[in-house]
Amino acid sequence: MYEHIEVQLRQVLHEHKLREGEAIELDESLLASQLLAFCEDMLSRFVRTEFKYRPTQEFEVR
């Protein structure tokens, strides 16, 4: 399942490059992997705190 999400993230980043005409400085695959790791960590933290710490809490700051 995570592989499919990472593929979708790569696709979104690639489409951004095509649509906006400007590439993101990082490699799309690397950035997609880092975004997925961040999301996984936030979900794990949500479970570890027994669903008290919401994954979207302070999202704008991160």
Protein Blocks (a to p, Z undefined) as FASTA:
>chain_A
ZZmmmmmmmmmmmmmmmmnopacfbdfklmmmmmmmmmmmmmmmmmmnnomacfkgoklm
ZZ
